[in-house]
Amino acid sequence: MLKSNLPPHHPYLTHYINLVKQDELLKALEASLHFLSELSVADFEGKELYAYADGKWTTQEVLQHIIDTERVMTYRAMRFARKDSTELPGFDENHYSDHSFANQRSMQNILDELELMRKSTIALYQSLNEEQLVFLGTANGNKNCAATLGFFTIGHALHHLNVLQERYGIILRYSQQ
């Protein structure tokens, strides 16, 4: 599925989708796995529990948020791909963060889960055909398809990695290639 062929989607998703350089979904997912697997504990040393302001997430909570969001989006994508027309609810990212206990985990454990989550996402998308990728389902009151959610998932991770660099002062070296 090509990004340039995505059906119309909620404007909120556009910012994230535009962060993805590749036009082909599976290639973009594979490239994203490459840069996610390059993240290491050393990249975050001394900043695991850092938050740039009161009320903001720690570095580990940001990474857990990426995982949680990917898990929710992949579940939605699977439901849509299976032509499930049941409207799905939204989710409260702050509530999820409050109950993630990310700060009690090791950074290595979080990075391992992040990589495994992306591998699982890739496996799902490899199993989908064009018809499954474009079936429109509704979540949080908005119509989307699995392909749109796939590109959003990649862009969402990129967005938060950029935030970690810009606001948390963490130097990450990753490339979408």
C-alpha positions in Angstrom: 0.0 0.0 0.0 1.3 3.4 -0.9 1.0 6.4 1.3 0.0 8.5 -1.7 -3.0 6.2 -2.2 -4.4 6.4 1.4 -8.1 7.1 1.6 -9.1 10.4 3.3 -8.5 10.4 7.0 -8.8 12.6 10.0 -6.5 15.7 9.7 -5.0 15.0 13.1 -3.2 12.0 11.6 -1.7 13.9 8.7 1.2 15.4 10.7 2.3 12.0 11.8 1.9 10.3 8.4 3.9 13.1 6.8 6.9 12.3 9.0 7.2 8.9 7.2 9.6 9.3 4.3 8.9 6.0 2.5 5.8 5.8 0.4 5.3 2.0 0.6 3.9 0.8 3.9 5.9 -2.5 4.4 9.1 -0.8 3.4 8.4 2.0 5.9 7.6 -0.5 8.7 10.9 -2.4 8.0 12.9 0.8 8.0 11.3 1.8 11.3 12.2 -1.6 12.8 15.8 -0.9 11.8 16.0 2.4 13.6 14.0 1.2 16.6 16.3 -1.8 17.0 19.3 0.6 16.9 18.2 2.4 20.1 20.2 1.3 23.1 20.2 1.8 26.8 23.4 4.0 26.4 21.4 6.5 24.3 19.2 7.2 27.4 21.8 6.9 30.1 21.1 9.2 33.0 17.8 10.4 31.5 15.6 7.4 31.9 13.5 9.1 34.6 13.9 12.7 33.3 10.9 14.8 32.5 11.6 18.3 31.0 8.8 19.9 33.0 6.4 19.1 35.8 3.5 17.0 34.7 5.4 15.8 31.6 6.2 12.1 31.0 9.6 10.7 31.8 11.7 9.3 29.0 10.6 5.8 29.9 7.0 6.9 29.9 7.4 8.4 26.5 8.8 5.1 25.1 6.0 3.2 26.9 3.5 5.5 25.3 4.9 4.7 21.9 4.4 1.0 22.6 0.9 1.4 24.1 -0.2 3.5 21.1 1.2 1.0 18.6 -0.6 -1.8 20.4 -3.9 0.1 20.3 -3.5 1.1 16.6 -2.5 -2.4 15.6 -5.5 -3.9 17.3 -7.7 -1.4 15.5 -6.0 -2.2 12.2 -6.6 -5.9 12.8 -10.3 -5.3 13.5 -10.7 -3.1 10.5 -8.8 -5.6 8.3 -11.3 -8.3 9.4 -14.1 -6.0 8.3 -15.4 -5.5 11.8 -17.7 -2.5 11.6 -18.1 -2.2 15.4 -17.2 1.3 16.4 -14.2 1.2 18.7 -13.6 3.6 21.6 -10.7 6.0 22.0 -8.2 5.7 24.8 -6.8 8.1 27.3 -3.0 8.2 26.8 -2.5 10.0 30.2 -4.5 7.4 32.0 -2.5 4.6 30.3 0.7 6.3 31.3 -0.4 6.8 34.9 -0.9 3.0 35.1 2.0 1.8 33.0 4.6 1.7 35.8 7.1 2.4 33.1 9.4 4.0 35.6 9.7 0.8 37.5 11.0 -1.1 34.5 14.5 -1.3 33.1 15.2 0.7 30.0 16.4 -2.5 28.3 13.1 -4.2 29.0 11.2 -1.2 27.5 13.5 -1.2 24.4 13.1 -4.9 24.0 9.3 -4.6 24.1 9.4 -1.7 21.6 11.3 -3.8 19.1 9.1 -6.8 19.7 6.0 -4.7 19.2 7.2 -3.4 15.9 8.1 -6.9 14.8 4.5 -8.0 15.7 3.1 -5.0 13.8 5.1 -6.0 10.7 3.9 -9.6 10.9 0.3 -8.4 11.0 0.7 -6.0 8.0 2.6 -8.7 6.0 -0.5 -10.8 6.3 -2.9 -8.2 4.9 -4.0 -7.9 1.3 -5.1 -4.6 -0.4 -8.8 -5.1 0.4 -8.0 -5.6 4.1 -5.7 -2.6 4.2 -8.3 -0.2 2.9 -11.5 -1.3 4.7 -12.8 1.6 6.7 -13.6 1.2 10.3 -14.4 3.6 13.0 -12.4 4.3 16.2 -12.9 7.3 18.5 -15.5 8.6 16.2 -13.2 8.7 13.1 -13.1 6.6 10.0 -9.8 5.1 9.1 -8.3 2.0 7.5 -5.5 -0.3 8.5 -3.1 1.2 6.0 -3.6 4.7 7.5 -3.1 3.4 11.0 0.1 1.7 9.9 1.6 4.9 8.6 0.4 6.8 11.6 2.0 4.3 13.9 5.4 4.8 12.3 5.0 8.6 12.3 3.9 8.6 15.9 7.0 6.9 17.0 9.1 9.3 15.0 7.3 12.3 16.5 8.1 11.1 20.0 11.7 10.3 19.2 12.0 13.8 17.9 10.5 15.2 21.1 13.0 13.1 23.1 15.8 14.9 21.2 14.3 18.4 21.2 12.9 18.6 24.7 14.7 16.0 26.7 18.2 16.6 25.2 18.7 13.0 24.2 20.8 12.4 21.2 19.5 9.7 19.0 21.0 8.6 15.7 18.4 7.0 13.6 17.5 7.1 10.0 14.5 6.1 8.0 16.8 5.3 5.1 
